[in-house]
Amino acid sequence: MSQTFDPAALCAEFLSHPDLDPADLPALREATEQALTALRDEPLVSAEGLDRQIRGIRHNIERLAAITADRRRYPEIAEVEISPPVFITGLGRSGTTFLHSLLSRDPDNRAPLLWETEFPSPPPEAATYETDPRIEQCARYFASGPISPKDDVTNVEMQKKHMNGPQLTEEDNGMLSASMRALTLGSGVRTLGYLHWLLGQDARPAYEIHKRWLQHLQWRNPRKRWLLKAPTHIHNLPALFATYPNARLVWCHRDPTGVISSMTSLLCTYRKSYLSVIDPPAIAMEMINYWSSGLRRGMAYRKANPQAPIFDIGHKDIVTDPLVAVRKIYGAFDIPLTPEAERALNDFVEENPREKHGEHSHGIERYGFTQNRIHEIFDDYVGAFGKYF
């Protein structure tokens, strides 16, 4: 369909929010105009997709305005010292979501939950963390046409491939997107122009806003350490470690054949709510380009910084014996696994068997590729980390 809106005018409308910090506006304006221009120029976006994407951009900016207003109201938030963070990353569909959810059951770990990133104001408090009325507000939102189809708990196909819920852990892209500089902003509508622009930018402004989120969430509900997750971090390790010098990183590995196949299947479902035409082989090629770029960047950082505290683990190890995987991770970072934490982790494993919500069936041949071809494309990665597959 043809879009006729003016990106600059719509951007100006969004950024007129009175609670935004004027110091943030130049970077926000540049990124938002890039995203809106790419959206206007995308020929396959449907009327529903256009509406979803515009509402999503507005919502991202409103969430930033909300935490900015609270920061102004409670200046002590800016003084919060971030608890030592553990980041989980790696290729998409490599076990990062399961591992994040599992480790979040350790009472000493603080993982962002969906309800508090969707509705962040006022800052959450430890005393009411399990009973905050925003949990029910978020549940109603998810059940009644949320902006993103991944949050639609009535979409059985989507939940089978990527389960969501108000009290489930949220990956960092939910917070990074408030900066309008998140790679996942191009995952619904295929805004390639925006993604190409973003990959050429310094990611530190996005991680600075991410740090504000952590200060906001930690202020009245701290734990011993942060537990954070996003596969997209492999694209931006210089910015991540510059923002969090004491960060420790768990890098999950999986055969890229399964990654590309599973990601393509997921995006085919996801994009039904955004695009008028779904082209699975084209989406597979997009995923190949996207993740091969991330791996090149992430591996280049590792080569230049061999001392970086990064622990490698395979997807098969995570799903075959999760508790053994946890012990390896905690041992690598000298994190104590308390008896209370071990009981909670074991309960989670028993309550969440593999494919609890149904089998996610996929295969790379459906998209015109073979395992040999994928391994040729990702030869450096396969050579360096194939032992974890």
Backbone hydrogen bonds in HBPLUS format (Angstrom, degrees):
<---DONOR---> <-ACCEPTOR-->    atom                        ^
c    i                          cat <-CA-CA->   ^        H-A-AA   ^      H-
h    n   atom  resd res      DA  || num        DHA   H-A  angle D-A-AA Bond
n    s   type  num  typ     dist DA aas  dist angle  dist       angle   num
A0010-LEU N   A0006-ASP O   2.97 MM   4  6.18 166.9  1.98 164.3 168.0     1
A0011-CYS N   A0007-PRO O   2.87 MM   4  5.93 156.6  1.92 146.7 153.8     2
A0012-ALA N   A0008-ALA O   2.95 MM   4  6.12 157.2  2.01 143.5 149.5     3
A0013-GLU N   A0009-ALA O   3.02 MM   4  6.32 149.4  2.12 142.7 150.9     4
A0014-PHE N   A0010-LEU O   3.02 MM   4  6.33 163.2  2.05 152.0 155.3     5
A0015-LEU N   A0011-CYS O   2.92 MM   4  6.13 163.0  1.95 156.7 161.4     6
A0016-SER N   A0013-GLU O   3.31 MM   3  5.37 162.2  2.34 104.1 108.8     7
A0020-LEU N   A0017-HIS O   3.34 MM   3  5.96 170.0  2.35 120.0 122.9     8
A0024-ASP N   A0021-ASP O   2.83 MM   3  5.45 151.1  1.92 120.5 129.1     9
A0025-LEU N   A0022-PRO O   3.20 MM   3  5.25 146.4  2.32 100.5 110.0    10
A0028-LEU N   A0024-ASP O   3.04 MM   4  6.10 162.3  2.07 159.1 164.1    11
A0029-ARG N   A0025-LEU O   2.73 MM   4  5.73 163.3  1.76 156.8 160.9    12
A0030-GLU N   A0026-PRO O   3.09 MM   4  6.29 165.2  2.11 148.2 151.6    13
A0031-ALA N   A0027-ALA O   3.13 MM   4  6.28 170.0  2.14 148.9 151.5    14
A0032-THR N   A0028-LEU O   2.83 MM   4  5.87 164.5  1.85 154.3 159.5    15
A0033-GLU N   A0029-ARG O   2.96 MM   4  5.95 163.1  1.98 148.9 153.6    16
A0034-GLN N   A0030-GLU O   3.12 MM   4  6.26 152.4  2.19 140.5 148.3    17
A0035-ALA N   A0031-ALA O   2.97 MM   4  6.25 158.9  2.02 149.2 154.4    18
A0036-LEU N   A0032-THR O   2.90 MM   4  6.09 163.7  1.93 152.1 156.5    19
A0037-THR N   A0033-GLU O   2.86 MM   4  5.87 155.0  1.92 145.2 152.2    20
A0038-ALA N   A0034-GLN O   3.06 MM   4  6.19 162.0  2.09 146.3 151.0    21
A0039-LEU N   A0035-ALA O   3.00 MM   4  6.18 148.4  2.10 140.0 149.3    22
A0040-ARG N   A0036-LEU O   2.88 MM   4  6.10 158.6  1.92 147.2 152.5    23
A0041-ASP N   A0037-THR O   3.04 MM   4  6.25 145.9  2.16 143.5 152.6    24
A0042-GLU N   A0039-LEU O   3.27 MM   3  5.29 159.9  2.31 103.2 109.2    25
A0276-SER N   A0044-LEU O   2.72 MM 232  5.49 165.0  1.74 167.4 172.4    26
A0046-SER N   A0274-TYR O   2.84 MM 228  5.74 172.8  1.84 144.0 145.7    27
A0050-LEU N   A0046-SER O   2.84 MM   4  6.06 159.3  1.88 152.8 157.5    28
A0051-ASP N   A0047-ALA O   3.11 MM   4  6.30 163.0  2.13 145.5 149.8    29
A0052-ARG N   A0048-GLU O   2.88 MM   4  6.13 163.2  1.91 152.5 157.5    30
A0053-GLN N   A0049-GLY O   2.88 MM   4  6.02 165.8  1.90 152.3 156.0    31
A0054-ILE N   A0050-LEU O   3.02 MM   4  6.15 165.4  2.05 151.2 155.2    32
A0055-ARG N   A0051-ASP O   2.97 MM   4  6.07 163.2  1.99 150.6 155.8    33
A0056-GLY N   A0052-ARG O   2.82 MM   4  5.97 148.7  1.92 144.1 153.8    34
A0057-ILE N   A0053-GLN O   2.95 MM   4  6.22 155.2  2.01 148.8 154.1    35
A0058-ARG N   A0054-ILE O   3.03 MM   4  6.26 164.9  2.05 149.7 153.8    36
A0059-HIS N   A0055-ARG O   2.88 MM   4  6.06 157.2  1.93 146.0 152.7    37
A0060-ASN N   A0056-GLY O   2.93 MM   4  6.19 154.1  2.00 148.2 154.5    38
A0061-ILE N   A0057-ILE O   3.18 MM   4  6.45 163.9  2.21 152.3 155.2    39
A0062-GLU N   A0058-ARG O   2.91 MM   4  6.17 153.4  1.98 149.4 157.9    40
A0063-ARG N   A0059-HIS O   2.94 MM   4  6.16 150.7  2.03 148.3 155.3    41
A0064-LEU N   A0060-ASN O   3.14 MM   4  6.46 154.6  2.21 145.7 152.2    42
A0065-ALA N   A0061-ILE O   2.93 MM   4  6.19 157.0  1.98 146.6 153.3    43
A0066-ALA N   A0062-GLU O   2.93 MM   4  6.15 147.2  2.03 142.0 150.8    44
A0067-ILE N   A0063-ARG O   3.13 MM   4  6.46 163.0  2.16 153.2 154.9    45
A0068-THR N   A0064-LEU O   2.95 MM   4  6.05 147.2  2.06 145.8 155.9    46
A0069-ALA N   A0065-ALA O   2.88 MM   4  6.05 154.9  1.95 147.5 153.4    47
A0070-ASP N   A0066-ALA O   3.11 MM   4  6.38 158.4  2.16 145.6 151.1    48
A0071-ARG N   A0067-ILE O   2.98 MM   4  6.05 147.1  2.09 134.8 144.0    49
A0072-ARG N   A0068-THR O   2.99 MM   4  6.25 143.8  2.12 142.5 152.0    50
A0073-ARG N   A0069-ALA O   2.90 MM   4  6.14 148.1  2.00 143.3 152.9    51
A0074-TYR N   A0070-ASP O   2.73 MM   4  5.85 150.1  1.81 148.7 156.4    52
A0077-ILE N   A0074-TYR O   3.02 MM   3  6.02 173.3  2.02 133.6 135.7    53
A0078-ALA N   A0075-PRO O   3.11 MM   3  5.85 142.6  2.26 117.9 124.8    54
A0079-GLU N   A0076-GLU O   3.01 MM   3  5.23 152.8  2.09 105.3 114.0    55
A0080-VAL N   A0077-ILE O   3.13 MM   3  5.47 168.0  2.14 114.0 117.6    56
A0226-TRP N   A0084-PRO O   3.01 MM 142  6.07 148.2  2.11 123.8 133.9    57
A0248-ARG N   A0085-PRO O   3.06 MM 163  6.47 150.6  2.15 150.4 159.7    58
A0086-VAL N   A0226-TRP O   2.83 MM 140  5.99 153.6  1.90 142.4 149.7    59
A0228-LEU N   A0086-VAL O   2.85 MM 142  6.08 173.8  1.85 163.1 164.6    60
A0087-PHE N   A0248-ARG O   2.79 MM 161  6.19 163.6  1.81 166.6 168.4    61
A0250-VAL N   A0087-PHE O   2.75 MM 163  6.13 164.8  1.77 165.6 171.0    62
A0088-ILE N   A0228-LEU O   2.69 MM 140  6.08 145.1  1.80 140.2 151.7    63
A0230-ALA N   A0088-ILE O   3.05 MM 142  6.45 155.6  2.11 171.0 176.7    64
A0089-THR N   A0250-VAL O   2.84 MM 161  6.18 163.4  1.87 172.9 174.0    65
A0252-CYS N   A0089-THR O   2.84 MM 163  6.18 173.7  1.84 147.9 147.8    66
A0099-LEU N   A0095-GLY O   3.00 MM   4  6.07 166.3  2.02 152.2 156.6    67
A0100-HIS N   A0096-THR O   2.90 MM   4  5.97 156.0  1.96 144.9 151.8    68
A0101-SER N   A0097-THR O   2.94 MM   4  6.15 165.2  1.96 152.9 156.6    69
A0102-LEU N   A0098-PHE O   2.84 MM   4  6.03 160.2  1.88 152.5 158.6    70
A0103-LEU N   A0099-LEU O   2.92 MM   4  6.05 178.1  1.92 154.8 155.4    71
A0104-SER N   A0100-HIS O   3.03 MM   4  6.06 136.5  2.23 139.8 151.2    72
A0105-ARG N   A0102-LEU O   3.06 MM   3  5.77 162.7  2.09 117.5 123.0    73
A0106-ASP N   A0103-LEU O   3.11 MM   3  5.65 165.2  2.13 114.4 119.1    74
A0109-ASN N   A0106-ASP O   2.89 MM   3  5.50 165.1  1.92 125.0 130.1    75
A0225-ARG N   A0108-ASP O   3.24 MM 117  6.52 152.6  2.32 169.0 167.9    76
A0110-ARG N   A0225-ARG O   2.91 MM 115  6.19 143.2  2.05 152.2 163.7    77
A0227-LEU N   A0110-ARG O   2.96 MM 117  5.58 162.9  1.98 132.6 129.9    78
A0170-GLU N   A0112-PRO O   2.82 MM  58  5.59 161.0  1.86 143.4 144.1    79
A0114-LEU N   A0168-LEU O   3.01 MM  54  6.02 152.8  2.09 169.8 177.5    80
A0117-THR N   A0114-LEU O   3.21 MM   3  5.36 141.1  2.37 101.1 112.0    81
A0118-GLU N   A0114-LEU O   2.93 MM   4  6.07 148.7  2.03 155.3 163.9    82
A0115-TRP N   A0166-PRO O   2.93 MM  51  4.80 150.7  2.02 150.1 140.5    83
A0119-PHE N   A0115-TRP O   3.01 MM   4  5.96 156.8  2.06 139.9 146.4    84
A0128-THR N   A0125-GLU O   3.26 MM   3  5.69 138.4  2.45 107.5 117.4    85
A0126-ALA N   A0220-ARG O   2.96 MM  94  6.21 148.2  2.06 152.2 142.6    86
A0129-TYR N   A0126-ALA O   3.37 MM   3  5.05 172.2  2.38 103.1 104.9    87
A0131-THR N   A0128-THR O   3.07 MM   3  5.17 143.0  2.21 102.2 113.3    88
A0132-ASP N   A0128-THR O   2.79 MM   4  5.35 114.8  2.22 160.5 163.7    89
A0135-ILE N   A0132-ASP O   2.97 MM   3  5.85 167.4  1.99 128.0 131.7    90
A0137-GLN N   A0133-PRO O   3.08 MM   4  6.37 157.4  2.13 144.6 151.8    91
A0138-CYS N   A0134-ARG O   2.82 MM   4  5.85 152.2  1.90 138.4 144.6    92
A0139-ALA N   A0135-ILE O   2.97 MM   4  6.25 151.7  2.05 142.6 150.8    93
A0140-ARG N   A0136-GLU O   2.96 MM   4  6.21 158.7  2.00 151.7 156.1    94
A0141-TYR N   A0137-GLN O   3.04 MM   4  6.25 152.4  2.12 140.1 148.2    95
A0142-PHE N   A0138-CYS O   2.88 MM   4  6.14 160.4  1.92 153.8 157.9    96
A0143-ALA N   A0139-ALA O   3.10 MM   4  6.25 140.0  2.27 140.0 150.2    97
A0144-SER N   A0141-TYR O   3.25 MM   3  5.34 161.8  2.28 104.8 110.3    98
A0151-ASP N   A0148-SER O   3.06 MM   3  5.60 155.3  2.12 114.5 121.6    99
A0152-ASP N   A0149-PRO O   3.15 MM   3  5.08 163.3  2.18 103.4 108.3   100
A0155-ASN N   A0152-ASP O   3.08 MM   3  5.55 164.7  2.11 114.8 119.7   101
A0159-GLN N   A0155-ASN O   2.96 MM   4  6.19 164.7  1.98 158.9 163.5   102
A0160-LYS N   A0156-VAL O   3.00 MM   4  6.11 145.6  2.12 146.0 154.5   103
A0161-LYS N   A0158-MET O   3.08 MM   3  5.29 129.7  2.34  99.9 112.8   104
A0162-HIS N   A0158-MET O   2.79 MM   4  6.00 147.4  1.90 152.8 163.6   105
A0168-LEU N   A0165-GLY O   3.07 MM   3  5.29 166.1  2.09 119.4 120.1   106
A0174-GLY N   A0171-GLU O   3.19 MM   3  6.15 158.8  2.24 125.5 129.2   107
A0172-ASP N   A0229-LYS O   2.72 MM  57  5.73 160.5  1.75 152.0 159.0   108
A0175-MET N   A0172-ASP O   2.89 MM   3  5.35 134.6  2.10 111.2 122.9   109
A0176-LEU N   A0172-ASP O   2.83 MM   4  6.09 168.5  1.84 159.7 163.7   110
A0177-SER N   A0173-ASN O   2.93 MM   4  5.71 149.5  2.03 137.8 143.6   111
A0178-ALA N   A0175-MET O   3.13 MM   3  5.67 155.8  2.19 112.2 119.1   112
A0179-SER N   A0176-LEU O   2.96 MM   3  5.69 160.8  2.00 119.9 125.9   113
A0180-MET N   A0177-SER O   2.92 MM   3  4.92 155.9  1.98 104.0 111.9   114
A0185-LEU N   A0182-ALA O   3.03 MM   3  5.70 165.4  2.05 119.5 124.3   115
A0186-GLY N   A0183-LEU O   3.35 MM   3  6.23 172.3  2.36 120.2 122.4   116
A0187-SER N   A0184-THR O   3.00 MM   3  5.05 164.0  2.03 115.3 115.0   117
A0191-THR N   A0189-VAL O   2.84 MM   2  5.69 126.9  2.13 113.3  97.0   118
A0195-LEU N   A0191-THR O   3.16 MM   4  6.53 161.4  2.20 151.4 156.8   119
A0196-HIS N   A0192-LEU O   2.87 MM   4  6.05 165.1  1.89 157.3 160.4   120
A0197-TRP N   A0193-GLY O   3.11 MM   4  6.24 153.1  2.19 138.8 146.2   121
A0198-LEU N   A0194-TYR O   2.83 MM   4  6.06 164.4  1.86 154.5 158.9   122
A0199-LEU N   A0195-LEU O   2.97 MM   4  6.14 158.8  2.02 152.6 156.8   123
A0200-GLY N   A0197-TRP O   3.07 MM   3  5.47 148.0  2.17 108.1 117.8   124
A0201-GLN N   A0198-LEU O   2.96 MM   3  5.18 167.2  1.98 114.8 118.0   125
A0206-ALA N   A0203-ALA O   3.09 MM   3  5.52 124.7  2.41 109.7 122.8   126
A0207-TYR N   A0203-ALA O   3.20 MM   4  6.56 156.7  2.25 152.1 159.1   127
A0208-GLU N   A0204-ARG O   2.85 MM   4  6.03 141.8  2.00 151.6 162.3   128
A0209-ILE N   A0205-PRO O   3.27 MM   4  6.52 154.2  2.34 140.8 145.8   129
A0210-HIS N   A0206-ALA O   2.96 MM   4  6.25 150.0  2.05 141.2 150.7   130
A0211-LYS N   A0207-TYR O   2.93 MM   4  6.11 148.4  2.03 138.8 145.9   131
A0212-ARG N   A0208-GLU O   3.17 MM   4  6.55 146.5  2.29 139.0 147.6   132
A0213-TRP N   A0209-ILE O   3.07 MM   4  6.45 151.0  2.16 148.0 155.5   133
A0214-LEU N   A0210-HIS O   3.14 MM   4  6.55 156.8  2.19 148.7 153.9   134
A0215-GLN N   A0211-LYS O   3.00 MM   4  6.32 159.4  2.05 152.1 157.3   135
A0216-HIS N   A0212-ARG O   2.91 MM   4  6.09 156.9  1.96 148.2 154.9   136
A0217-LEU N   A0213-TRP O   2.87 MM   4  6.16 162.0  1.90 159.6 163.4   137
A0218-GLN N   A0214-LEU O   2.84 MM   4  5.80 149.8  1.93 146.4 154.9   138
A0219-TRP N   A0215-GLN O   3.05 MM   4  5.84 143.9  2.19 143.2 149.6   139
A0221-ASN N   A0218-GLN O   3.07 MM   3  4.98 150.0  2.16 103.0 112.3   140
A0233-HIS N   A0230-ALA O   3.13 MM   3  5.71 165.9  2.15 116.5 120.9   141
A0234-ILE N   A0231-PRO O   3.27 MM   3  6.35 167.6  2.28 129.8 130.5   142
A0235-HIS N   A0232-THR O   3.05 MM   3  5.75 157.0  2.10 120.3 126.2   143
A0236-ASN N   A0233-HIS O   2.82 MM   3  5.15 145.0  1.94 111.3 122.2   144
A0240-LEU N   A0236-ASN O   3.01 MM   4  6.24 159.4  2.06 155.1 161.8   145
A0241-PHE N   A0237-LEU O   2.98 MM   4  6.06 176.9  1.98 159.3 158.8   146
A0242-ALA N   A0238-PRO O   3.00 MM   4  6.02 142.7  2.14 137.6 148.5   147
A0243-THR N   A0239-ALA O   3.02 MM   4  6.09 150.1  2.11 143.6 150.1   148
A0244-TYR N   A0240-LEU O   2.87 MM   4  6.02 152.9  1.94 147.7 156.4   149
A0247-ALA N   A0244-TYR O   2.99 MM   3  5.33 156.9  2.05 123.8 123.1   150
A0249-LEU N   A0309-PRO O   2.94 MM  60  6.23 169.9  1.95 164.9 166.9   151
A0311-PHE N   A0249-LEU O   2.78 MM  62  6.23 161.2  1.81 162.9 168.6   152
A0251-TRP N   A0311-PHE O   2.81 MM  60  6.00 164.0  1.83 152.6 158.2   153
A0313-ILE N   A0251-TRP O   3.04 MM  62  6.33 153.4  2.11 159.7 158.1   154
A0253-HIS N   A0313-ILE O   2.84 MM  60  6.11 147.4  1.95 150.2 158.2   155
A0315-HIS N   A0253-HIS O   2.67 MM  62  5.66 150.0  1.76 173.3 166.4   156
A0258-GLY N   A0255-ASP O   3.03 MM   3  5.74 124.4  2.35 120.7 130.6   157
A0259-VAL N   A0255-ASP O   3.25 MM   4  6.57 157.7  2.30 145.3 151.9   158
A0260-ILE N   A0256-PRO O   2.88 MM   4  5.90 177.3  1.88 149.4 150.0   159
A0261-SER N   A0257-THR O   3.11 MM   4  6.19 161.3  2.15 144.0 149.8   160
A0262-SER N   A0258-GLY O   2.88 MM   4  5.89 167.0  1.90 147.5 151.6   161
A0263-MET N   A0259-VAL O   2.80 MM   4  5.89 167.3  1.82 157.1 161.4   162
A0264-THR N   A0260-ILE O   2.94 MM   4  5.89 156.3  2.00 141.3 148.1   163
A0265-SER N   A0261-SER O   3.05 MM   4  6.25 159.8  2.09 145.9 151.4   164
A0266-LEU N   A0262-SER O   2.92 MM   4  6.16 160.6  1.96 149.9 155.3   165
A0267-LEU N   A0263-MET O   2.87 MM   4  6.09 166.1  1.89 152.7 156.1   166
A0268-CYS N   A0264-THR O   2.90 MM   4  6.05 150.6  1.98 148.3 156.4   167
A0269-THR N   A0265-SER O   3.27 MM   4  6.56 154.3  2.34 144.7 150.1   168
A0270-TYR N   A0266-LEU O   2.89 MM   4  6.14 165.1  1.91 151.9 156.8   169
A0271-ARG N   A0267-LEU O   2.78 MM   4  5.71 165.7  1.80 149.9 152.9   170
A0272-LYS N   A0269-THR O   3.32 MM   3  5.57 153.9  2.39 104.1 111.6   171
A0273-SER N   A0270-TYR O   3.37 MM   3  6.25 165.2  2.39 118.5 121.6   172
A0274-TYR N   A0271-ARG O   2.90 MM   3  4.91 164.3  1.92 108.2 112.7   173
A0275-LEU N   A0271-ARG O   2.84 MM   4  5.73 172.5  1.84 168.0 165.4   174
A0282-ALA N   A0279-ASP O   3.04 MM   3  5.40 118.7  2.43 110.2 125.3   175
A0283-ILE N   A0279-ASP O   2.99 MM   4  6.26 153.2  2.07 155.3 163.9   176
A0284-ALA N   A0280-PRO O   2.88 MM   4  6.16 155.8  1.94 155.0 161.9   177
A0285-MET N   A0281-PRO O   3.01 MM   4  6.30 154.6  2.08 144.5 150.6   178
A0286-GLU N   A0282-ALA O   2.94 MM   4  6.20 149.6  2.03 142.0 151.0   179
A0287-MET N   A0283-ILE O   2.88 MM   4  6.18 155.4  1.94 151.0 157.2   180
A0288-ILE N   A0284-ALA O   2.91 MM   4  6.21 152.0  1.99 146.9 154.9   181
A0289-ASN N   A0285-MET O   3.01 MM   4  6.27 165.5  2.03 150.1 152.9   182
A0290-TYR N   A0286-GLU O   2.91 MM   4  6.06 160.4  1.94 149.0 155.2   183
A0291-TRP N   A0287-MET O   2.93 MM   4  5.97 176.5  1.93 153.6 154.7   184
A0292-SER N   A0288-ILE O   2.96 MM   4  5.85 153.9  2.03 144.6 152.5   185
A0293-SER N   A0289-ASN O   3.12 MM   4  6.08 150.0  2.21 136.9 144.5   186
A0294-GLY N   A0290-TYR O   3.13 MM   4  6.44 156.9  2.19 142.1 148.3   187
A0295-LEU N   A0291-TRP O   2.94 MM   4  6.10 158.9  1.98 146.3 151.5   188
A0296-ARG N   A0292-SER O   3.03 MM   4  6.19 157.9  2.08 143.0 148.8   189
A0297-ARG N   A0293-SER O   3.09 MM   4  6.34 163.6  2.12 152.5 156.4   190
A0298-GLY N   A0294-GLY O   2.84 MM   4  6.00 167.1  1.85 152.9 157.1   191
A0299-MET N   A0295-LEU O   2.81 MM   4  5.77 165.4  1.83 151.2 155.5   192
A0300-ALA N   A0296-ARG O   2.99 MM   4  5.98 146.3  2.10 137.8 147.1   193
A0301-TYR N   A0297-ARG O   3.07 MM   4  6.35 153.8  2.14 146.5 152.7   194
A0302-ARG N   A0298-GLY O   3.09 MM   4  6.37 159.6  2.14 144.6 150.1   195
A0303-LYS N   A0299-MET O   2.94 MM   4  6.14 153.0  2.01 144.4 151.4   196
A0304-ALA N   A0300-ALA O   3.05 MM   4  6.26 153.3  2.13 145.2 151.9   197
A0305-ASN N   A0301-TYR O   2.84 MM   4  5.94 127.6  2.12 143.9 159.0   198
A0308-ALA N   A0305-ASN O   3.00 MM   3  5.63 170.0  2.01 124.4 127.4   199
A0310-ILE N   A0308-ALA O   2.84 MM   2  5.77 120.2  2.20 117.7 100.8   200
A0317-ASP N   A0314-GLY O   3.08 MM   3  5.26 124.7  2.40  99.7 113.2   201
A0318-ILE N   A0314-GLY O   3.15 MM   4  6.53 151.7  2.24 148.3 156.2   202
A0319-VAL N   A0315-HIS O   3.04 MM   4  6.33 162.3  2.08 158.1 161.4   203
A0320-THR N   A0316-LYS O   2.89 MM   4  5.73 145.9  2.00 140.0 149.5   204
A0321-ASP N   A0317-ASP O   3.25 MM   4  5.93 166.6  2.27 136.0 140.1   205
A0324-VAL N   A0321-ASP O   3.17 MM   3  5.56 124.2  2.50 109.0 122.0   206
A0325-ALA N   A0321-ASP O   3.14 MM   4  6.46 158.3  2.19 153.3 160.0   207
A0326-VAL N   A0322-PRO O   2.92 MM   4  6.24 152.2  2.00 148.6 156.1   208
A0327-ARG N   A0323-LEU O   3.02 MM   4  6.27 159.8  2.06 144.9 149.7   209
A0328-LYS N   A0324-VAL O   3.04 MM   4  6.35 152.2  2.12 148.4 155.6   210
A0329-ILE N   A0325-ALA O   3.04 MM   4  6.33 160.6  2.07 150.7 155.6   211
A0330-TYR N   A0326-VAL O   2.85 MM   4  6.06 176.2  1.85 164.4 164.9   212
A0331-GLY N   A0327-ARG O   2.88 MM   4  5.86 153.8  1.95 139.7 147.9   213
A0332-ALA N   A0328-LYS O   2.94 MM   4  6.11 151.9  2.02 144.9 152.1   214
A0333-PHE N   A0329-ILE O   3.23 MM   4  6.51 143.4  2.37 145.8 154.7   215
A0335-ILE N   A0330-TYR O   2.84 MM   5  4.69 165.1  1.86 141.4 143.3   216
A0334-ASP N   A0331-GLY O   3.34 MM   3  5.00 166.6  2.36  98.3 101.9   217
A0342-GLU N   A0338-THR O   2.91 MM   4  6.18 163.3  1.93 157.7 162.5   218
A0343-ARG N   A0339-PRO O   3.01 MM   4  6.21 157.5  2.06 148.9 153.8   219
A0344-ALA N   A0340-GLU O   3.12 MM   4  6.36 159.9  2.16 145.8 151.2   220
A0345-LEU N   A0341-ALA O   2.86 MM   4  6.09 159.0  1.91 157.0 162.7   221
A0346-ASN N   A0342-GLU O   2.95 MM   4  6.07 159.1  1.99 145.9 151.8   222
A0347-ASP N   A0343-ARG O   2.97 MM   4  6.19 156.0  2.03 147.3 153.7   223
A0348-PHE N   A0344-ALA O   3.08 MM   4  6.32 153.6  2.16 142.0 148.8   224
A0349-VAL N   A0345-LEU O   3.05 MM   4  6.37 159.3  2.10 151.5 156.2   225
A0350-GLU N   A0346-ASN O   3.06 MM   4  6.33 160.3  2.10 149.8 154.9   226
A0351-GLU N   A0347-ASP O   2.95 MM   4  6.13 146.7  2.06 145.7 155.2   227
A0352-ASN N   A0348-PHE O   2.96 MM   4  5.98 124.1  2.28 143.9 157.6   228
A0352-ASN N   A0349-VAL O   3.36 MM   3  5.22 143.9  2.50  93.5 103.4   229
A0358-GLY N   A0355-GLU O   3.02 MM   3  5.01 163.3  2.05 111.4 112.0   230
A0366-ARG N   A0363-GLY O   3.15 MM   3  5.80 150.1  2.24 116.2 123.5   231
A0367-TYR N   A0364-ILE O   3.03 MM   3  5.63 156.5  2.09 115.3 122.2   232
A0368-GLY N   A0365-GLU O   3.18 MM   3  5.21 170.5  2.19 110.1 110.7   233
A0374-ILE N   A0370-THR O   3.04 MM   4  6.34 163.0  2.07 154.1 158.5   234
A0375-HIS N   A0371-GLN O   2.89 MM   4  6.09 160.7  1.93 154.4 159.8   235
A0376-GLU N   A0372-ASN O   2.97 MM   4  6.22 142.2  2.12 141.4 151.7   236
A0377-ILE N   A0373-ARG O   3.07 MM   4  6.37 157.6  2.12 149.9 155.0   237
A0378-PHE N   A0374-ILE O   2.96 MM   4  6.18 155.5  2.02 150.3 157.2   238
A0382-VAL N   A0378-PHE O   2.88 MM   4  6.07 171.3  1.89 166.5 169.5   239
A0383-GLY N   A0379-ASP O   2.87 MM   4  5.91 158.8  1.92 146.6 152.7   240
A0384-ALA N   A0380-ASP O   3.01 MM   4  6.16 150.1  2.10 141.6 149.4   241
A0385-PHE N   A0381-TYR O   2.83 MM   4  5.86 161.9  1.86 158.8 162.9   242
A0386-GLY N   A0382-VAL O   2.80 MM   4  4.56 129.7  2.05 133.6 134.3   243
A0388-TYR N   A0385-PHE O   2.97 MM   3  5.82 166.9  1.98 126.3 130.4   244
A0389-PHE N   A0386-GLY O   3.01 MM   3  5.34 162.4  2.04 113.1 118.8   245
